[in-house]
Amino acid sequence: MYCFFIRPVRFLLLFLLLFGTCAGIFAQDNQNKPGNKPGYYQKQMLQLQQSIRHYFYDSASGYYRESIYPEENKNPASYLWPLCALLQAYNEIDKVIPASQHLFDSTFSLIRKYYDTSAPAPGYASYIPVLGGGDRFYDDNQWIGIALMDAYKRTGKAAYIKDSKEIYRFMMTAFDTATGGGLYWQEGKLNSKNTCSNGPGIILALQLYKATGNKKYQDTALLLYNWVNSYLQAPSGLYYDNISATTYKVDEKKYSYNTGTMMQSGLWLYELTNDPQYLEAVIAVADSSMHYFLDSAKFRDSYWFNAVLLRAYQHLLLHVKDLKYIRAFKKCTDYALLQKKNSQGLMENKKVVDLVGQAGMLEILARLAWLEKKYSL
């Protein structure tokens, strides 16, 4: 009798001991996964920021390089677009680590070197005028304006509004009634009207409307918002890239940043009008975008494009407390950090290591660093 009962008891005790040990190991492993350690994204953010500074910034000239590969740097300075991306990233870093405003201000000072006073309105060129200059793209200017207005909200510095108004003036030189309205993408080339030159234009106009109360900005935003949804929205709710201004043919490629700007446009309109149709539309697009861009747990397109999508998901959290969009995005970020970071601490994307990609991931990490402090991701 004694032996008959003692063996099952000993077996049960051994099972419980082993189960408890394994459970502890699994729990410990889970804590070591990306994004589960407190401060994980902030640590990654700071490390990437240091790598960007080390590998892309040329202290002798005061400019950033376009690429880490010397043979790809055809010019002594980067084009404007990567600096637009860095400007927004530094805006987000200052929210995580107060007293980081100098990063934003120094980047904007560098962007000012791209300022071009050419008619019909001053704007920022794709390359530094004194080094040869370049074409002017309306979306580049809009990204700067959005970052400045975000900085205005954060700091209250009125000069940012003045600069953004000037960018608005420049962007409106891109408007005409061909294809029913909308803004062109590149100055002087009446080839296409793109979601990427209209979506951020809507956001900038609404930011200015909120800051100034001038109704012309709201009227512009509604005009562009309705045009994009009429001409460039896919049946899935996502957004096509552009429409030809000559043939009216639509380029049906879908990028995450285009969907991101139109989602944020809808959120701004909802906040300024209290019309629930805008929020309902944004939620539908958010669901569609999550499945299309994030279902594989790998980013479908570039880091910077996805950073713009994350802006929209983070904005949506103000009104919909469901973390499913952020968590799906987090999975893709964690995969990239585990599989795409190289020995220099930089992010590879399809074997490309360029400044705009690093700046895009820097913004993503800054936003997740802020979110991990506020929510259980």
C-alpha positions, 0 to 999 in steps of 0.5 A: 500500500505504501509503495503504491501511493508514494510513487504517484505522489513523488511523480506528481511532485516532480511534475509540478517542480519541472512544470514550475521551472519550465514556466519560469524559463518561458516567462523569462524568455518572454521578458527578453523578447523585443518590446517586452523589456521596459524602455526597450524602444527608447534604448533602440532609439538612442542607439540608432540616433548615435549610429546615424550621427556617426555614419551619416553626419560629416562634421567637417562640412556640416551636412548629412550624407545620403548613403553610408556607401561612398560610391553612392554619394554623388553629392557632398550633401544629402537631398532634402527628403531625408532631412524632412524625415529626420526633422519629424523623428527629432520632434518625436524624440523630444516628446520622449526625452525632454530637452532634446529640442536642439536636435530639431532646431539644428536640423531645421537650420540645416534644412534652411540651406535648401531654401529657394526664393524662385518664383512663383513662391519661395520653397525648399529645393531638393538640393542646396541652391548654392551647391547646384540646387534641384527641383522642388517637390511639393510633398517635401515642403509639406513634410517640413510644414507638418513637422513645424506645426507639430513643433508649434503644438509642442513648444508654442513657438509662433515662428513655426506658424509663419514658416508653415504659412509660407510652405502652404503658399508654395504648395498652393501653386501646385493646384489647378482644375486638371483631373478635377483638382488636386495638387501636382507632385513636382514643380514645373512638371504637370505629369501627375497628381499624387496622394503623397502631395495631397494627403500631407497638404490636407494635414498641413492645411488643417493644422494651420486652420486649428492654429489660426482659425482662418477658414481658407485653410479648412476650405482647402483641406476639404477640397483636397480631401474630397478630391483624393477620395474621388480619384485615388481611393481603392475599393479596399479603402486604401489609396492609389499612388497617383493619377496622370494629368494627361491620360487620367490613368491611375497608378494603382500601387499602394504605399503605407504612407499614402494611406497614413496621411489620408487616415490622419486627414480624416482624424483631423476633420473629425476633430475639427467638425465632430462629424462621425462619418470621418472617424467611421471612414478612418476606422474602416481604412485602418482595418484594411491597412492593417491587413494589407501592410502588416499581416505578414509581421514584416513591413511591406514597404520602406521604414519611412513610409511605415513611420507615416502610417504609424502616425495615423495609428497613434493619432487614432488611439485618441479616439479608439482605445483598441491597441490592435493596430499598434500591436500589429505594427510593433510585431513588424518593428520587432522583426526588423530589429531582430533580422534587419539591423547590421553590425553598424547598428543601422537598419537594412531594407532590401540591402539598402542603408540610406539616410531616409530609411534610418530616419524613418526607423528612428521616428518609429522607435521614438513613437513606440518609446512614447507609447510603451510608457503610456500603454501595455503593448 
